[in-house]
């Protein structure tokens, strides 16, 4: 006999049951009157699912995004209508550009008030604009309580299938209080895609014909097994490997085949190697976007000089900007295993080329000492003292360049997901991501490196960490008194004409203590190691306030040197 129909309960409770059926145990959000019935559902099922109340919807969406990156399943965020949804949109856009599965549930005005510009009313289909340049893969408004499980199951399927990304569901307020006997649907699992055998044979033929191949890896959806298989493929073929912008944890940075990060402030030697010397580029899992291609210059669109083999989980990405010589569609959870099936010859002509690429990477980690506070040494100290599986988070800003250049991420195959950072360049991501990491995987240490401008975009989420008992959490605020990236561009384009980039900052250590955190101030390199060691031993969240010389701009120069170079250009200073 078929199972008996569930008893009648509010659709808001059914929604929570449907999330539990999808394996969701944590939801991030900011409460609102438009979805009170859902909040009551979280109370009803509190033993199986928790609602983390955040301090701003942007921070909540970033937390859901970070949760997805760590668990491999869609992160879920609940917000109220109008301002709640618009605040959360930064997280939706970040998840879209970063190919991260995320479900945003938005309370909507009641059905009898629709299309009157009621209080906080928005048309979410138009606002989130699904499509190739929109913010979400799918946007829908649920209008039937009985169909709610169908919408939730489809949302999880769409978010995970092909190129992962965000889905937005609007929920009418009166619908959520409607009684329904609808049953939840089973857990949605993404369908695995494997490359066509003919395309794999074509790839092998292209590799055998190459003299200086290079592999760029990245993207969301890798598993440890697939990443380990990718490493074995690289070893079998002795391929130099670069990690795409902010996907440095896909491949072990200590591996002798690692050649460095292919992103902002790329090592000049690595850029030349890809742009001018490589005769084949194998791009695995990456979109080959603006940041990874240095403004579409490492590979020239639409037809690169190099033979291009592009593997991606989303068929719509293949050929979108670059016309590949070989296109392969594959889920990243299968990509490494598929590539590993390609038998390599006994001898390869490019082993010296690969060794030189790694030597260039190691040379790029050498730096002259900087006084009084050396950020390169700070990052190397993090690597030396932190556990191997520590999770590093950051938002946007020049300060992140020290992580990109000097931190050697252990790789998914060895340590799991260790880098949470937005390829979309969204400020304010790092602290919420670290809070979410600490709450999602509390056994691991979460380390947030952030700039002063970046930190105050979502600094209020210190309160969320305190409220929910995050303990293995350290936030390192690099304070140089200005929006560093924009000031750098300003000095390069309009030397000496400073406008809008200076910051009046608080005492960040005192601010953290007000939120119940431990805190310390660091002004010299020698002070950092004992402060960081104490933070790891504190047993509670800790903020380290690093006071950096305002002239220190990025890993390769100072503001004064940028200004001097700009003034020396013809036509400047006249």
HELIX and SHEET records of a PDB file:
HELIX    1   1 UNK A   11  UNK A   21  1                                  11    
HELIX    2   2 UNK A   33  UNK A   35  5                                   3    
HELIX    3   3 UNK A   36  UNK A   44  1                                   9    
HELIX    4   4 UNK A   57  UNK A   71  1                                  15    
HELIX    5   5 UNK A   83  UNK A   98  1                                  16    
HELIX    6   6 UNK A  111  UNK A  113  5                                   3    
HELIX    7   7 UNK A  124  UNK A  128  1                                   5    
HELIX    8   8 UNK A  145  UNK A  147  5                                   3    
HELIX    9   9 UNK A  148  UNK A  160  1                                  13    
HELIX   10  10 UNK A  173  UNK A  176  1                                   4    
HELIX   11  11 UNK A  197  UNK A  209  1                                  13    
HELIX   12  12 UNK A  224  UNK A  237  1                                  14    
HELIX   13  13 UNK A  248  UNK A  250  5                                   3    
HELIX   14  14 UNK A  268  UNK A  272  1                                   5    
HELIX   15  15 UNK A  273  UNK A  277  3                                   5    
HELIX   16  16 UNK A  315  UNK A  317  5                                   3    
HELIX   17  17 UNK A  332  UNK A  340  1                                   9    
HELIX   18  18 UNK A  351  UNK A  364  1                                  14    
HELIX   19  19 UNK A  375  UNK A  385  1                                  11    
HELIX   20  20 UNK A  400  UNK A  406  1                                   7    
HELIX   21  21 UNK A  412  UNK A  415  1                                   4    
HELIX   22  22 UNK A  429  UNK A  440  1                                  12    
HELIX   23  23 UNK A  452  UNK A  455  1                                   4    
HELIX   24  24 UNK A  459  UNK A  461  5                                   3    
HELIX   25  25 UNK A  462  UNK A  467  1                                   6    
HELIX   26  26 UNK A  484  UNK A  493  1                                  10    
HELIX   27  27 UNK A  508  UNK A  514  1                                   7    
HELIX   28  28 UNK A  525  UNK A  537  1                                  13    
HELIX   29  29 UNK A  559  UNK A  567  1                                   9    
SHEET    1   A 2 UNK A   9  UNK A  10  0                                        
SHEET    2   A 2 UNK A 179  UNK A 180 -1                                        
SHEET    1   B 6 UNK A  50  UNK A  53  0                                        
SHEET    2   B 6 UNK A  26  UNK A  29  1                                        
SHEET    3   B 6 UNK A  75  UNK A  79  1                                        
SHEET    4   B 6 UNK A 102  UNK A 108  1                                        
SHEET    5   B 6 UNK A 166  UNK A 172  1                                        
SHEET    6   B 6 UNK A 138  UNK A 142  1                                        
SHEET    1   C 6 UNK A 258  UNK A 262  0                                        
SHEET    2   C 6 UNK A 240  UNK A 244  1                                        
SHEET    3   C 6 UNK A 213  UNK A 217  1                                        
SHEET    4   C 6 UNK A 280  UNK A 284  1                                        
SHEET    5   C 6 UNK A 307  UNK A 312  1                                        
SHEET    6   C 6 UNK A 326  UNK A 329  1                                        
SHEET    1   D 6 UNK A 419  UNK A 421  0                                        
SHEET    2   D 6 UNK A 391  UNK A 394  1                                        
SHEET    3   D 6 UNK A 446  UNK A 451  1                                        
SHEET    4   D 6 UNK A 473  UNK A 479  1                                        
SHEET    5   D 6 UNK A 542  UNK A 547  1                                        
SHEET    6   D 6 UNK A 518  UNK A 522  1                                        
SHEET    1   E 2 UNK A 552  UNK A 554  0                                        
SHEET    2   E 2 UNK A 557  UNK A 558 -1                                        
END                                                                             
